[in-house]
């Protein structure tokens, strides 16, 4: 059970009450006067099964840019209301689908990945080193195991979400974070390989060669992984499961790119770098498609049009880049 508390201007109260009555939820109200403005304060008890839907519809009405206007949602430890209990059971019988996450919930999930943090750099460096050992040892289990340490899902979803809500500055920061993490992978691969070469001869194993074979199929797989990442984020599927798959698509080819730099192997460098770029494009594109399909937009109507442009243009750019890269693979 959730308690929703909100204030609105008196003129908005008919719209608010229309929603509350539509969903048959329990509520009470009181009048308040602030700075000569009449405000209505609502206290609402909502069953969990319809809480997101009610919050979404109420948020679309309220203009929270005014300091007096706000909406609060709280989970109740206990609520004794036979009426609300009956309403909950009625909604369950209607087989109501689980509501999608709110824009605020998506923001809470992606916000920590917008800015680059030192601990993420250390994690990606360790994952790259472990993957490097697995590649030269021709040990697939070690390569995949290293992906548990990789935090690459965060910047990808942060970029896609901020494109959906029209936040270009945060898009840039998330893209910058993802790029730096990818460069760290390549640098670790090149640096450790160069050090190892000064002590021993290194063999190009099948695990390494597998990351130099670029075909359009890999781009399709990357898009599917991106779709999976977006779906996991919008549902209760553990993100770590998809995060490992996404890391497996990005970290090994990026490490091989670093290996090729240390070995001065031009063909290996071009192929592994192309595969890395294709995977990045596909993952971002797949994630953005999910946000587009879910209709993730800003709350305020005057921000929605601009956000739609950002999202549409970004998807078009990534589609064009993906097609161009797919065509390019036939000449590599």
N, C-alpha and C positions, 0 to 999 in steps of 0.2 A: 504494500500500500504506500502511496506517496501523498505528501501534502504540498500543494502548490499555493504560493502566496504571490499576489501581484497587485499593482496599482495601475490605474488608468485614468484618463480625463473623463469627465462625466459624459461627454459626447460619444465616447467609445464603449460605454457600458452595454448598450443594446447588442453590439457585435460580440462582446465577451460573453454575455449571458446566452446568446444564441448558440455559441459553441458548447457552453456548459450544459445547456438543456438538451442539445443534440445528443450528447453522450450520457445524459441522465446522471451526471455526477452530483455528489452532495457539495453544497457551498453555502457560505453566508457572506454578507458584505456590510460595510459601514462607510459612512461619508466622512471625508477629511477635507479641510480647507488649508492650503499652503500657498502663501504669497497671492492671496485673492483668487486662487484657482481651485475649483471644486474637483476633488479626486475621489475615486471609489476604490476602496481596499477590499480585495476578495481573498477569502480563505477557502481552499478547495481540497477535498479528499478524493483521490483518483485511484482506482485499481491499477496495479502494475501493468496489466496486459494492454491497457489503452493509454498509459501515461505519456509515452513518447508522442503518440498521435495528437493528444490534447495539447501538450507543450508546443509541438510544432505549429499547430493552428493558432494558438494564442500568441506565439512569438511573431507570427506573420502580421498580426494586427498592431502589436505594441511598437511604439517608436522609442526605444530605450536611450536615444541620444539626449532626451530630457532627463535631468537629474532626478525628477520626482517619479519617473516611470521605471519600474523594474519587475522582474519575474524571478522567483526563487522556487526551486524544487528540492524537496527533502524526502529521504526514505524514512518511513516510520518504523520503529522497532515493534510497536504494538498499536493496533487501532481496533477498537470495538465498535463495529457498525454492521449490523445485520444487513442493512440495505446495501452497503458497499460490497459485502460478501456475496450477496445475491447477484449484484451487477457483474461482479467478477466471473461468477459461474455462468451467467448468461452469455458473456462475451466468449468464454471458452467454448461453449456449445456452438457458437457461430463459426468456430474454427478460424478465429481472427489470426491472420498471419503476424508473425513477429515483426514489429516496426523496424525500419532501418534506423541506423544511428543518426542522431541529430548532428547538425553542422558543428555545434560546440563540442560534441564528443569526438568528432574527427579532428578538430583543432587541438584538443587535449592530447590526442594520440600522436599527432605529427609535430607539434610545437617543439618538443625537446630535440628533434632531429634537424631543425632549421639551421641552428648555429653549430659550427664544428667544435667539438669538445676534445680535450686532450686524451681522455680515457678511450674515446673511439679510435684515435690515431694509434694508441698503444695496442688496442685489441686487433685492429686491422693489420698492424705490423707483425704481431705474434701469429695471426692466422696465415699471413703470407709466408712467414718463415716455415711454419709447419707444412703448408701446402708445397713449398719448394722442396722440402725433404721428401715428401710423398711422391712428387713428380720424378725426382732423380732416382728414388728407390723403386719406382714403378709400382707403388702401393696405392691402389685406388681407395682403400679404406682410410688410409692416413690423409689423403687429399680431401675426401669428403668430411672426415672428422674435424679437419681444420676449419671447416665452414661454420661450425657451431660458435666460433669466436667472432665471426664476421658481422659487423653492424650495417651492412649496405642497404638493407630494406628501408631503414629510416629516411635517408635523404631522398630516395626514389619516391616514396609515398608523400613526403613533405612537399616535394616539387609539384607532384600531380595535384595534391589537395589545394595548394595555394594558387595553382593555375585555375582550378575550378571556382575559387572564391575571389579571383581577381586581385591577388596580392603580388605584384611584380617584384617588389623588393625582397620578399621572402622566397619567391621563386629563385631569384638570383642567389640568395644566400644558401638555399638548399642545393642548388646546382653546383655552387662553389664548394660546398662541403663534400658532395659526391665526387667531384673532380679531384679534390685534394686527396681523398681516401684512395681513389683509383691510382693517382700518381704515387702515393706511398707504396701501394702494392708493387707497381712497376719498379720503383726505386729499390725496394727491399729485394726483389727478384734479381735485379742487375747487380746490386752491391754484394749480396751473399754469394752469387755465382762467380763474380770476379775474384772474391777472396778465396773461394774453393778452388778455382782454376790455378791459382798461384801455388797450390799444394798438390794437386792431383789432376788427372784427366777425368773429364765428366762425359758420360755416355748419354746420347739423346735417346730416351726411352719411349716405348709406345704411349705411355701416359702423356708425355710432352708432345709427341707427334699428333695425338688426338686433338690437341688444342691449337693445331695449325691447319686444320681442315675446315675451311669456311664454305658453306653452301647456304642458299636461301632457307633451307629447312631449319637451320639454327635460329634464324630471325623469327620464324613462325613459332618455334618452341619458346623463344624469349618473350614473345607477345603473350603466349598462353600462360607463362609463368607470371607475367605482369598482371594478367587477368586474375590469376589465382591469388596473387598478393592483395589485390584490391578487394576481392570477395572475402578473403580471410579477415581483412581489416574491418569490413562492414558487417561481419557476423561474429560468432563465438568460436570460430576455428582458431586454434593457437597460432599466433603469428610466427612463432619460432619455426614451425614446420615449413612454412612457405619461405621464411627468411633463409633457412639452410639451402633450399633449392635455388633461390635467387643468388645466394653467395656462391654456390657451386657453379652457376652459369657465368659469374663475373671474375671471381678471384683466380682460378687456375689459368684462364687465358691471359689475364693481366700479368700474372707471375711469369708465364712463358714469354710474354713481351719483354719483360725485364731480362730473362735469361738470354734471349736473342740479342739484346743490346750488348751484354757482357761478352757473348761469343762472336759478336760482329757478323751475325748471320742475317743478311738483308731479307731473304725470302721468308724465313721464320718470323722475323719482325713484322713484315707487312701482313702476313696471314693471321698471326695471333692478335695483332692490333686491330685488324679488320673484324675479327670475331668478337673482340672485346667491345668495340664500338657498336657492332650489330646487336649484341646482347643488351647494352645500355639503352639503345634506341627502342628495342622491342619491349624491355621491361617497363620503361617509362610510358610508352604508348599503351601497353596493355592496362597499366594501372589507371591512366587517364581515361581510358574508355569506360572503365568501371565507374569512376566518379561521374562521368558524363551520363551514363545510363541510369545511375541512381538519382540524378538530378540534384547533386550537391551544389548549392548556391549560397550566397550571403543572405542574411535575413531581410535586409532592407531592400525595398523594390528599386530604389535609385542606384544601388550598387550591383543589382543583378544583371542589367544590360551590359555594363562594362565587363563584369566577370565572364559573362557568356562569350564576349568577343575574345578575351584573353584565352579562354579554354578552347574555343573553336580554332583560333589562329595557331595555337600551340599544337593542337592535334594535327592540323593540316601540315604544319612545318615538319613534324616528326614522321607523318605518313610519307611526305615527299622525300625526306632524307632516307627513310627505310627503303622505299622503292629504288632510289638512286643507288643505295648500297647493295641492294639485291641484284640490280643490273650489273654493278661493278664486279660482283663476285664471279661472273662468267668470264671476266678477263684476267682474274688473278690466278 
